[in-house]
Protein backbone atom coordinates (compact mmCIF):
# COMPACT_ATOMS: atom_id res chain seq x y z
CA UNK A 1 0.00 0.00 0.00
CA UNK A 2 2.80 2.39 0.82
CA UNK A 3 4.53 1.83 -2.51
CA UNK A 4 1.25 2.42 -4.36
CA UNK A 5 0.80 5.62 -2.31
CA UNK A 6 4.18 6.82 -3.65
CA UNK A 7 6.04 6.29 -0.37
CA UNK A 8 9.02 4.35 -1.69
CA UNK A 9 11.22 4.58 1.39
CA UNK A 10 8.80 2.93 3.84
CA UNK A 11 10.47 0.25 5.92
CA UNK A 12 9.85 -2.01 8.89
CA UNK A 13 11.61 0.51 11.13
CA UNK A 14 8.79 2.99 10.44
CA UNK A 15 6.46 0.59 12.25
CA UNK A 16 8.79 -0.14 15.17
CA UNK A 17 10.08 3.40 15.79
CA UNK A 18 7.74 5.88 14.12
CA UNK A 19 9.06 9.38 13.51
CA UNK A 20 6.49 12.16 13.78
CA UNK A 21 7.46 13.85 10.47
CA UNK A 22 7.74 10.60 8.49
CA UNK A 23 4.48 9.26 9.91
CA UNK A 24 2.68 12.49 9.09
CA UNK A 25 4.02 12.39 5.50
CA UNK A 26 3.12 8.70 5.10
CA UNK A 27 -0.42 9.17 6.41
CA UNK A 28 -0.84 12.18 4.15
CA UNK A 29 0.28 10.09 1.18
CA UNK A 30 -2.21 7.36 2.05
CA UNK A 31 -5.06 9.87 2.41
CA UNK A 32 -4.16 11.53 -0.92
CA UNK A 33 -4.04 8.14 -2.62
CA UNK A 34 -7.45 7.18 -1.19
CA UNK A 35 -8.99 10.46 -2.41
CA UNK A 36 -7.40 9.98 -5.83
CA UNK A 37 -8.64 6.40 -6.05
CA UNK A 38 -12.16 7.37 -4.99
CA UNK A 39 -12.29 10.13 -7.60
CA UNK A 40 -11.08 7.76 -10.31
CA UNK A 41 -13.51 5.05 -9.26
CA UNK A 42 -16.44 7.45 -9.64
CA UNK A 43 -15.27 8.34 -13.15
CA UNK A 44 -14.70 4.66 -13.93
CA UNK A 45 -18.20 3.75 -12.73
CA UNK A 46 -19.73 6.47 -14.93
CA UNK A 47 -17.83 5.13 -17.93
CA UNK A 48 -18.88 1.55 -17.19
CA UNK A 49 -22.51 2.67 -16.92
CA UNK A 50 -22.27 4.50 -20.25
CA UNK A 51 -20.66 1.46 -21.86
CA UNK A 52 -23.43 -0.83 -20.58
CA UNK A 53 -26.12 1.55 -21.85
CA UNK A 54 -24.43 1.74 -25.25
CA UNK A 55 -24.13 -2.05 -25.46
CA UNK A 56 -27.82 -2.42 -24.60
CA UNK A 57 -28.72 0.14 -27.25
CA UNK A 58 -26.48 -1.57 -29.81
CA UNK A 59 -28.12 -4.94 -29.08
CA UNK A 60 -31.55 -3.39 -29.47
CA UNK A 61 -30.56 -1.71 -32.74
CA UNK A 62 -29.10 -4.97 -34.05
CA UNK A 63 -32.36 -6.75 -33.23
CA UNK A 64 -34.31 -4.02 -35.01
CA UNK A 65 -32.00 -4.23 -38.01
CA UNK A 66 -32.43 -7.99 -38.21
CA UNK A 67 -36.21 -7.62 -38.08
CA UNK A 68 -36.11 -4.99 -40.82
CA UNK A 69 -33.89 -7.18 -42.98
CA UNK A 70 -36.32 -10.08 -42.58
CA UNK A 71 -39.23 -7.80 -43.49
CA UNK A 72 -37.28 -6.54 -46.50
CA UNK A 73 -36.68 -10.09 -47.73
CA UNK A 74 -40.38 -10.90 -47.34
CA UNK A 75 -41.31 -7.76 -49.29
CA UNK A 76 -38.79 -8.59 -52.03
CA UNK A 77 -40.32 -12.05 -52.42
CA UNK A 78 -43.81 -10.59 -52.44
CA UNK A 79 -42.80 -7.98 -55.05
CA UNK A 80 -41.22 -10.66 -57.22
CA UNK A 81 -44.39 -12.78 -57.01
CA UNK A 82 -46.53 -9.75 -57.85
CA UNK A 83 -44.26 -8.92 -60.79
CA UNK A 84 -44.74 -12.46 -62.10
CA UNK A 85 -48.50 -12.11 -61.70
CA UNK A 86 -48.48 -8.78 -63.52
CA UNK A 87 -46.39 -10.27 -66.31
CA UNK A 88 -48.71 -13.27 -66.69
CA UNK A 89 -51.78 -11.03 -66.71
CA UNK A 90 -50.14 -8.72 -69.26
CA UNK A 91 -49.39 -11.68 -71.53
CA UNK A 92 -52.97 -12.95 -71.18
CA UNK A 93 -54.37 -9.53 -72.09
CA UNK A 94 -52.27 -9.26 -75.22
Secondary structure, DSSP 8 states (H G I E B T S, - for coil): -TTTTT-TT--HHHHHS--HHHHHHHHHHHHHHHHHHHHHHHHHHHHHHHHHHHHHHHHHHHHHHHHHHHHHHHHHHHHHHHHHHHHHHHHHH-
